[in-house]
Amino acid sequence: MSHWETSGQSDEWYTPKYVFDALDCHFDLDVAAPFDGPLHVPCDGWFYDRGLERAWSGFVWMNPPFGGRNSLEPWLCKFFANGNGIALTPDRTSAPWWQMAFRHSDALLHVSKKIRFIRPDGSEGKSPSNGTTLFAVGEKATLALLNADVSGLGMYALPWQRKTWRAAA
């Protein structure tokens, strides 16, 4: 997860059910599920290993490993290249990768309270040091973030000027 938990102990974390209840949508693919698969993600399929190496398709849910500095960038690049889904990241607005994601998203949601992620044993993690952003790409994802805003999960926002994602040549 991040520095508020024991470093290196595990990358296996589950997004709490209330997040998906607020989104009120169904995903085709969870691209970064824990080893035992998604616990609360309403989806048809998932990858628990080598998610960056595999082909993504359809409406995706992405809660990637929150590893070291700039480790989210390759996940976000692949997410925006896929062009359809919702990505969960730490709310680090000054980070270059966060600003890139903001510019390429159709909408975002600043989650209004810090998400305490769920450990594989079912216990709730500690309170993180920062909040969470949900980035949307595509109409279905944008509507899901609007649902979450209406449900009280967070604050919905639109980028001033969206840039179309172009994969590196």
Secondary structure, 3 states (H helix, E strand, C coil): CCCCCCCCCCCCCECCHHHHHHHCCCEEEECCCCCCCCCCCCEEEECCCCCCCCCCCCCEEECCCCCCCCCCHHHHHHHHHHCCEEEEEECCCCCHHHHHHHHHCCEEEEECCCCCCECCCCCECCCCCCCEEEEEECHHHHHHHHHHHHCCCEEEECCCCCCCCCCCC
